[in-house]
Amino acid sequence: MAIGLQELSAQPKMTLSRIPLENKLSEPAGMAFRPSQSNQLWVVNHGNDSITTLTNLGESNLEVSVETDAYAEHFMAKPTGIAFGYDDTFAVSNDSINELRGISFIKNPERNKNFVNNHFMGPTLFSATTYALAGQSKQYLDDWPQPGNGHDPDRDLTLSQGCPLTYWNSLVQQCHWPREGSHLDMLHESPLAMGIAHDKGNAYFLLDGCGSRDSNGQCLGNGHLMRYDFNRDHQEGNGFHGDGIVWRYPEIDFKRDKDIPSGMLVLDGWLYFSNTGMGKVQRIATTAGNIQIVVKSWSDQYDKGQVGTGVISWEDVKSVSMDGDEPEAISNWVKTHGDLAKITELGQAWIAPMEVLAEYSYVYDVPQETFISESWLDKPSGLASDGKSLFVADYNSGWIAAFDLKTAKLQWRHQSKLKSISGLAFNPNKPRELYISDRNTNSLYQLKWN
């Protein structure tokens, strides 16, 4: 749709400057401005599972902090994207197969085989006000607290009732178990996810780079678009995911390019995304499509599209006898609530769920189109918008360009000379200001134009 450079009007004067951050970034990837805080930019670090926050950006009193969640090796594993959503919450996409880097299970060594690298991964929901606060007292004694001990039991548990001495606080006479990090919720249907964008409520679109699985459960790489609705969250560090809603869009092809984040954003009823491995920017209509429920909810008590706090643990659900991520529970759910004829029809396209959910669907007949395809656009990565233009960055070539959102016509392009652009963010407080993350140099840049 886009036109060539011969149609360009006068090129604006561009100024690119590097922001000195003193080793505060580690393979920076996606980034986003926090809506509730003026001039506060959040950058996810693919290299060390952390988030760098820049407050008072562009001012003389710039503040920079780096925070790591206590269980980042799972909940913030090789993050590629970040998107803010409802009530100062945000979600991240994780480019991981659950490697759990740095962890070796000693008390329960079978988890080194059954849990590590088991592809039990997906997007994670956090609160911006509590991120990386809970669970920071956790010490890796031997390994993670095991199932049943990993979340917060009743604080009234005494030493004689089973509270380990390690977690007994004699000052307040309470059992202070370590939470599994500060995450509010997590769903686990998309390892190797390369980007994320907020839709509405607690729902997010995500680019799944894994796709179908082989007989050994390994990713085949025929990725596609997905939509996750966390629904009600389970509060910090808990583990109930039975109200989650997951949609797969098998007709919206996506090709992952290793380690290159893919930008996404929702604007005026369209979802725009960088199809990095295919060298183009696409868009789909967010409110259209034929939703086919493949496995319906295990229970009638969970409404869709909810926000706020809900059930915090499978132990609180009286009608079930096991956690919803146990293989037997998942198998029974699919057998008793699944459309078995549809599953057979899907064949290789059927991707079995990794946990019990409130809905697991496939979506078809969604309007889609290539929005930008240019010869110089080799590996599009970062996307951003000011509401009038769509800004696109190319990972390899260093080009950064602006396209008209109504016509897809090229407005300007700038050669940054950067060789690994991994993310873009438009400053909502300034009319002509973009921020650019560069992966290989662990750097952040500001681009301004007149």
C-alpha positions in Angstrom: 0.0 0.0 0.0 2.9 2.4 0.8 4.3 4.6 -1.9 8.0 5.0 -2.7 10.5 7.7 -1.8 9.8 9.6 -5.1 6.5 10.7 -3.5 8.1 12.0 -0.3 7.5 15.6 0.7 10.2 17.6 2.4 12.2 15.4 4.8 12.1 16.8 8.3 15.3 17.6 10.2 16.1 14.7 12.4 18.2 14.6 15.6 19.3 11.3 17.0 21.0 11.2 20.4 22.1 8.4 22.8 20.8 8.5 26.4 23.7 7.6 28.8 22.4 4.8 31.0 25.6 3.3 32.5 24.9 -0.3 31.8 21.3 -0.2 32.9 20.1 -2.2 29.9 20.6 -5.9 28.9 19.5 -6.7 25.3 16.6 -4.2 25.6 13.5 -5.2 23.7 10.0 -3.8 23.8 9.1 -0.6 25.8 6.1 1.4 26.7 5.3 4.7 28.5 3.3 4.2 31.7 0.0 6.0 31.2 -0.4 7.0 34.9 3.0 8.6 35.1 4.2 11.5 33.0 7.5 10.8 31.2 8.1 7.4 32.7 9.3 4.8 30.2 9.5 1.0 30.9 11.9 -1.1 29.0 12.0 -4.9 29.2 15.5 -6.6 29.1 15.6 -9.8 27.1 19.1 -10.5 28.3 18.6 -10.7 32.1 14.8 -10.9 32.6 14.5 -7.4 34.2 12.8 -4.1 33.6 14.5 -0.7 33.4 12.4 2.2 34.3 13.3 5.8 33.3 11.4 8.5 35.2 11.5 12.2 34.2 12.6 11.2 30.8 14.1 14.1 28.8 14.5 16.2 32.0 17.7 17.1 33.9 16.5 15.0 36.9 16.3 11.7 35.1 15.9 8.7 37.4 16.9 5.2 36.2 16.1 2.0 38.1 16.4 -1.7 37.2 14.1 -4.2 39.0 14.0 -8.0 38.7 11.1 -10.1 39.9 11.9 -12.7 42.5 10.8 -15.4 40.1 11.8 -13.7 36.8 13.3 -16.9 35.4 9.7 -18.0 34.7 7.4 -15.0 34.9 9.7 -12.6 33.0 11.7 -15.0 30.9 13.5 -13.4 27.9 10.8 -10.7 27.6 10.2 -9.2 24.2 7.3 -6.9 24.7 5.4 -4.9 27.3 1.9 -3.3 27.1 0.1 -1.3 29.7 -3.6 -2.1 30.3 -6.3 -1.8 32.9 -5.8 0.2 36.1 -2.0 0.6 35.9 -1.4 -3.1 35.1 0.8 -4.3 32.3 1.6 -7.6 30.6 4.8 -9.0 29.0 5.4 -11.5 26.2 8.2 -14.0 26.9 10.5 -15.5 24.2 11.1 -18.6 26.2 10.3 -22.4 26.4 10.6 -22.2 30.2 14.4 -22.7 30.3 14.5 -21.5 33.9 18.0 -20.2 33.4 20.1 -20.4 36.5 17.9 -22.9 38.3 18.7 -26.6 39.0 16.2 -28.5 41.1 17.7 -30.4 44.0 14.9 -31.4 46.3 12.7 -32.5 43.4 15.2 -33.4 40.7 12.5 -34.8 38.4 11.5 -31.2 37.7 14.8 -30.8 35.9 13.4 -33.2 33.3 9.6 -32.6 33.5 9.4 -28.8 34.1 12.5 -27.3 32.7 12.2 -26.6 28.9 8.6 -28.0 29.0 7.2 -25.1 26.9 4.9 -24.1 29.8 5.1 -20.4 28.9 3.0 -17.4 27.9 2.2 -13.8 28.8 2.4 -12.6 32.4 0.3 -9.9 34.1 1.7 -7.5 36.7 0.8 -4.3 38.5 3.1 -1.4 37.9 2.8 -0.3 41.6 3.8 -3.7 43.0 6.1 -5.2 40.3 9.2 -6.8 41.8 8.2 -6.1 45.4 6.6 -9.4 46.5 8.8 -12.4 47.2 12.1 -10.5 47.3 13.0 -12.1 50.6 13.1 -15.5 48.9 16.4 -17.2 49.1 17.3 -20.1 46.7 17.9 -22.6 49.5 17.7 -25.6 47.4 15.1 -24.7 44.7 11.7 -23.2 44.3 9.1 -23.9 46.9 7.2 -26.9 45.6 3.5 -27.1 44.5 1.4 -26.5 47.6 4.1 -24.5 49.2 4.9 -22.0 46.4 2.0 -19.7 47.0 0.8 -17.9 50.2 -1.0 -20.3 52.6 -2.9 -19.0 55.6 -0.7 -16.7 57.6 -2.2 -18.2 60.8 -0.3 -21.4 60.2 2.0 -22.0 63.2 5.3 -23.8 63.6 3.5 -26.9 65.0 1.1 -26.9 62.1 3.9 -27.1 59.5 5.3 -23.6 58.9 9.0 -24.2 58.1 11.3 -22.4 60.6 12.9 -20.6 57.6 9.7 -18.7 57.1 8.6 -18.2 60.7 8.6 -14.6 61.7 9.0 -14.7 65.5 8.5 -10.9 65.8 4.9 -11.0 64.6 4.4 -14.7 65.2 3.3 -15.4 61.6 4.3 -17.7 58.8 5.7 -15.5 56.0 5.9 -17.8 53.0 7.7 -16.5 49.9 5.3 -15.7 47.1 6.1 -16.8 43.6 7.1 -13.4 42.6 4.9 -10.3 42.1 2.9 -11.5 39.1 -0.8 -11.1 39.2 -1.6 -13.7 36.6 0.0 -15.9 33.9 -1.3 -18.1 31.1 0.8 -20.7 29.3 -0.2 -21.4 25.7 2.5 -19.6 23.7 6.3 -20.2 24.2 8.6 -18.1 22.0 6.3 -15.1 22.0 7.7 -12.0 20.3 5.3 -9.1 21.0 2.2 -8.0 22.9 -0.5 -5.3 22.7 -3.3 -4.4 25.0 -6.9 -4.8 23.6 -9.3 -4.0 26.5 -9.8 -4.9 30.1 -7.4 -7.7 31.0 -7.2 -8.9 27.3 -4.0 -8.7 25.1 -3.0 -9.7 21.6 0.2 -11.7 21.3 2.5 -13.0 18.6 3.1 -16.7 19.1 6.4 -17.8 17.4 6.0 -21.4 18.4 3.0 -22.6 16.4 2.2 -26.3 16.1 4.1 -28.9 18.0 5.8 -32.1 16.8 5.3 -35.5 18.5 7.9 -34.5 21.2 6.1 -31.2 22.0 8.7 -29.1 20.2 7.8 -25.9 18.3 7.4 -26.2 14.5 7.7 -22.5 14.0 4.4 -21.9 12.0 3.4 -19.1 14.3 0.3 -17.1 14.4 -1.7 -14.4 16.3 -3.3 -15.1 19.7 -5.5 -13.2 22.1 -5.4 -13.8 25.8 -7.9 -12.6 28.4 -6.6 -13.0 31.9 -10.1 -12.1 33.2 -9.9 -11.7 37.0 -6.4 -11.9 38.4 -5.3 -14.3 41.2 -3.4 -11.6 43.2 0.3 -11.6 43.6 2.1 -14.9 43.5 -0.9 -17.2 43.4 -1.8 -19.8 40.8 -5.4 -20.0 39.6 -5.7 -19.7 35.8 -9.1 -21.4 35.4 -10.8 -18.3 34.3 -8.4 -17.5 31.4 -9.7 -17.2 27.9 -7.4 -18.1 25.0 -8.1 -17.5 21.3 -5.8 -18.7 18.4 -5.9 -17.1 15.0 -4.4 -19.9 12.7 -5.1 -17.9 9.5 -3.0 -14.9 10.7 0.4 -16.3 9.9 3.4 -15.0 11.9 7.1 -16.0 11.4 9.4 -15.4 14.3 12.9 -14.2 13.7 15.1 -15.4 16.6 15.8 -12.8 19.2 14.1 -10.0 17.2 11.0 -8.5 19.0 8.0 -7.7 16.9 6.1 -4.5 17.6 2.3 -4.5 18.1 -0.4 -1.9 18.8 -4.1 -1.6 18.7 -5.6 1.6 17.2 -9.1 2.5 16.0 -10.3 -1.1 15.6 -7.2 -2.4 14.0 -4.3 -4.4 15.4 -1.0 -3.6 13.7 2.0 -5.9 14.0 5.5 -6.4 12.6 5.7 -9.8 10.9 9.4 -9.8 11.3 10.2 -13.1 9.6 8.1 -12.2 6.6 9.4 -8.6 6.2 6.2 -6.7 6.4 3.7 -4.9 8.7 0.2 -6.3 8.8 -3.1 -5.4 10.3 -6.3 -7.1 11.3 -9.7 -6.0 12.3 -10.0 -6.6 16.0 -13.8 -7.0 16.3 -14.4 -9.4 13.4 -14.1 -13.1 13.0 -15.7 -16.4 13.5 -15.0 -17.7 17.0 -15.2 -21.5 17.2 -15.0 -22.8 20.8 -12.9 -25.9 20.7 -12.9 -26.6 24.5 -15.5 -24.9 26.5 -15.2 -23.8 30.1 -14.8 -26.4 32.8 -17.3 -24.4 34.9 -20.3 -22.1 34.4 -19.3 -19.7 37.2 -16.7 -17.6 35.3 -18.0 -14.7 33.3 -15.9 -13.3 30.4 -14.3 -9.9 30.2 -14.0 -9.3 33.9 -11.3 -7.4 35.8 -10.3 -7.2 39.4 -9.4 -10.1 41.7 -11.0 -13.5 41.6 -10.1 -17.0 42.8 -6.5 -17.2 43.9 -5.8 -20.9 44.0 -7.2 -24.2 42.7 -7.4 -25.3 46.3 -10.2 -22.7 46.8 -12.4 -24.5 44.2 -14.4 -27.1 46.0 -15.6 -29.0 43.0 -12.1 -30.1 41.8 -9.5 -32.4 43.3 -6.4 -31.3 41.4 -4.6 -28.2 40.0 -5.6 -27.2 36.5 -2.1 -27.5 35.1 -1.7 -31.2 36.0 -1.7 -33.4 32.8 -4.6 -35.6 34.1 -6.8 -32.6 34.8 -6.1 -31.1 31.3 -6.7 -34.4 29.6 -10.0 -34.9 31.4 -11.1 -31.4 30.6 -10.5 -31.8 26.9 -12.3 -35.1 26.8 -15.3 -34.0 28.7 -15.7 -30.4 27.5 -13.9 -30.4 24.1 -15.4 -30.5 20.6 -13.7 -33.8 19.7 -14.9 -33.7 16.1 -13.3 -30.3 15.6 -10.1 -31.4 17.3 -9.9 -34.4 14.8 -10.7 -32.0 11.9 -7.8 -29.7 13.0 -5.3 -32.5 12.8 -1.8 -31.0 12.8 -3.3 -27.5 13.5 -4.6 -28.7 16.8 -2.4 -27.4 19.6 -3.4 -29.0 22.9 -3.8 -26.6 25.8 -1.3 -26.6 28.6 -3.8 -25.9 31.4 -7.5 -25.9 32.2 -9.2 -22.7 31.0 -12.6 -21.0 30.9 -12.4 -21.1 27.0 -10.0 -22.3 24.4 -11.0 -21.2 20.9 -9.8 -20.9 17.3 -10.8 -17.8 15.3 -11.3 -17.7 11.5 -12.3 -15.3 8.7 -10.7 -12.3 10.3 -10.1 -9.4 7.8 -6.4 -8.9 7.4 -4.1 -7.1 5.0 -0.5 -6.1 4.4 -0.2 -2.5 5.5 3.4 -1.9 4.7 5.7 -3.8 2.4 8.9 -2.0 1.1 12.0 -3.3 -0.5 14.1 -1.6 2.2 12.0 -3.1 5.0 13.8 -6.4 5.7 13.1 -7.3 9.3 10.5 -4.8 10.8 10.7 -4.8 14.6 9.5 -1.8 16.6 6.1 -0.1 16.0 4.7 3.0 17.5 2.1 5.6 16.7 1.0 9.2 17.6 -2.6 8.5 16.4 -1.9 10.0 12.9 1.3 8.2 11.8 2.6 4.6 12.2 6.3 4.6 13.0 8.2 1.5 11.9 11.8 0.5 12.6 13.9 -2.1 10.8 16.1 -4.3 12.9 18.9 -4.9 10.3 19.0 -1.8 8.1 18.6 0.9 10.7 15.8 2.6 8.9 13.1 4.3 10.9 10.0 5.5 9.0 6.7 7.2 9.4 3.6 6.2 7.4 0.2 7.8 7.2 -2.3 5.7 9.2 -5.2 6.5 6.7 -3.4 6.0 3.4 -0.2 4.0 4.4 1.8 6.5 2.4 5.4 7.1 3.4 5.8 10.4 5.1 9.5 10.3 6.0 12.3 7.9 6.8 15.6 8.3 8.7 18.7 6.2 8.6 19.8 5.7 12.2 22.8 3.6 11.4 21.8 1.3 14.2 22.1 -2.4 13.4 19.8 -4.1 16.0 16.7 -1.9 16.6 14.5 -3.9 19.0 11.8 -1.5 20.1 10.1 1.9 19.5 8.0 4.1 21.8 6.3 7.4 21.0 6.5 9.9 23.8 2.8 10.9 24.5 4.0 14.1 26.2 6.0 15.4 23.2 4.6 15.8 19.6 7.7 14.7 17.7 9.8 12.4 19.8 10.5 8.6 19.5 12.6 6.4 21.7 14.6 3.5 20.2 16.2 0.5 21.9 19.2 -1.1 20.3 19.8 -4.7 21.4 23.4 -5.4 20.6 24.8 -2.2 22.1 22.5 -2.2 25.1 21.5 1.4 24.3 18.5 3.7 24.3 18.2 6.6 21.8 16.0 9.6 21.3 14.9 10.7 17.9 13.4 14.2 17.5 12.3 16.0 14.3 10.9 19.4 13.4 
